[in-house]
Amino acid sequence: MANLVIVESPSKAKTIGKYLGSEYTVKASMGHLRDLPKSTMGVDLEHDFTPKYLPVAGKEDLIKELKKEAAKAETVYLATDPDREGEAISWHLKELLQLPDEKTRRVTFNEITQKVVRESIAHPRDIDSDLVDAQQARRILDRIVGYQLSPLLWKKVRRGLSAGRVQSVATRLVVDRENEIRAFIPREYWSLDVKLDLIGKPGSFVAHYYGSPTKRELENEEQVDAVVTDITGKIFTVTNVKRAEKKRSAAPPFTTSTLQQEASRKLNMTPKRTMAVAQQLYEGVDVAGIGTTGLITYMRTDSLRLSDEAMAAAASFIKDRYGKEYYYGKFHVFKTKSNAQDAHEAIRPTHVELDPERIQGSLTKEQYKLYKLIWSRFLASQMANAVYDTVTIDTECAGHVFRSNHQSMRFAGFIAVYEEGRDDEAEVVGSPLPDLQPQDQANIAKIDKEQHFTQPPARYTEAMLVKVMEEKGVGRPSTYASIVSTIQDREYVVKVDKRLAPTPLGEVVNGLMMERFTDIIDVEFTANMETKLDDVEAGARKWKEVLSEFYEEFRQELADAEKALEGTRLKVPEEETEEVCDLCGRKMVVKTGRFGKFLACPGWPECKSTKPIVERMPGRCPTCGSGLLKRKSKRGFPYYACEKGAECGFMSWDVPTEHDCPSCGQTLFKKAGRGRMKPFCINEGCENFLPEDKRGYYKKKTDEEAAEKKPAGKKKATTKKATSQKEVKK
């Protein structure tokens, strides 16, 4: 009698099945098979928050199949992901499939490799009820907030809105940053640089104003001109030359948060996409010459811990490839934050010897880029420090000190493999300096003064928002990506130049939450709730007790809000555009209807003019030279057409770019879809013309080609062409 192993996804099932052999049947549950109902709250608030779980609609056949397999299995191993949600999925499977305790075992894999999978199967455990309770508490908390707060937003703001517990706090962070930007008052300051020519020996260098003599900032042009008057025509003397060695340590291996941040900076991947690709790498990829194997450890973690085995493998690899001097010298251990769950290792490659270039041919572009990022960061974390030589030179004139800095790399160390990206400005290295000694003198060759103004804080990128949420304790590694995605899907936040800005709707909803639901919108309160859920996971608190404490206050806030807002409807400011109404000349505004956003005249109901929203693209129409617009087909697929419409008639599924063909001068196009594709020319009369069949799109087979592929003896069912959607479905 075979044993049954249940995992979440088919790719994970394929990888694990290869390692376990014929004694085990591995099946995928395709995620949750049981959950709270969609149409109702599904939580009995009057009777101890008892949840009502139902089988997920559409998965009846899968449930039936798993029950059948479980009935004939000797032991059922529940091998869902090693986190709270994975534990909850295993518990739901046990309940739904009616598995007896004696034949149900729980196993987890921090990495999906042959060694770890077999070791885990050999040492199973029971389902951890504390982990399940922590996940149940989070799910029910979010359900209570969503199902009781959303109807209030429908009545007081706009139909179709929804509210979330942690998402509301994330929206507040974006709104607060926008308010900081609006309230920012620029402050004037000046820089003063002098180019100096040495006296008595060749060489010149640039020095920056430092102070008089202690550090001082020049606040206006009058102060700058006073310094210039003091130093004009006078000799500068070198007063101090300081040479030093500077060491720089490698960044620690990735956690969920830092992976999302770095993938955003370096790969331009959203947190949601980063986690989807990381899941593929974790569950297993078919590597040529090796077979299906998991390439990274579990990607939802807040720990910086690494196993001794992994660090030893890295040490051996570094010494062999780069030399002993590039190794850190011992295991480089990083300290995990005190409030971290530390349930798993940091994110690292499962086999460091599988370097990205070696397996690139077996990976998609996204998989390769993300794997290379994870592999490089892990390897660099065990490499020697980078060493720099620094020199700081002070020159003095008329009581004013000017300073010059330069930094040069002596030993690359970990930078030979990886260097961490930055959100702020990079450190200024400075130009190379001549060999200066104290008492060397110089004359002024040139004076440069420049006015500056302090800049407001920048809007958050998705990566920066994840970082702030982690720092403030809002959310957990498994929720960061969904939070950032959700607040954009609900149109509370939009991307402007790759940074997050609140919409008028987001600001109105945030204002209501700030006024009436201070606990839910409070960052510290939300962080404390995460701590309480951690306590439930640790077995220190009961989950229903946590829910009761929350609901008592929330119910009162909800009742007070209903009473205070009785008869009131909050108006969302309309977003004005530069598009002019063709009928009355007013500037049109953005409205939202059943089928999405559109432009409407603000003079309604007197003027009922509307227009679809179109996005202007770079480049020019290859037919008439007019502008190009992005439009959508009836089925929602984007295409690109001349702004003159039917008068010109040009349209293309290919994306126009800002580049022109070097031969014919027409706009170059590129293939639609993810990733960077090489632009091509669509002008048939040009020597650079690229035919459609060579642009990388899927080519549909002709009837003749399809017939050649069919096995002999099989007759085609029909040759009639489908003329309607109903016929296609049939």
GIRAFEN-V669896 format. One line per field, one symbol per residue. ss: DSSP state (h for helix, s for strand, l for the rest). Layout:
ss: ???
This chain:
ss: llsssssllhhhhhhhhhhhlllssssslllllsssllllllsslllllsslsssllllhhhhhhhhhhhhhlllssslllllhhhhhhhhhhhhhllllhhhsssllllsllhhhhhhhhhllslllhhhhhhhhhhhhhhhhhhhhhhhhhhhhllllllllhhhhhhhhhhhhhhhhhhhllllssssssssssslllllsssssssslllsllsllhhhhhhhhhhhllllssssssssssssslllllslhhhhhhhhhhhhlllhhhhhhhhhhhhhlssslllsssllssllllllllllhhhhhhhhhhhhhhllhhhslllllllllllllllllllslsllllllhhhhhhhllhhhhhhhhhhhhhhhhhlsllssssssssssssllsssssssssssslhhhhllllllllllllllllllllllllsssssssssssssllllllllhhhhhhhhhhhlllllllhhhhhhhhhhlllssssllsssslhhhhhhhhhhhhhlhhhhlhhhhhhhhhhhhhhhlllllhhhhhhhhhhhhhhhhhhhhhhllllllllllssssssllllllsssssssllssssslllllllllsslllsssllllllllllssssslllllsssssllhhhlllssllssssssllllllsssslllllllllsslllllllsllhhhllllllllhhhhhhhlllllllllllllllhhhhhl
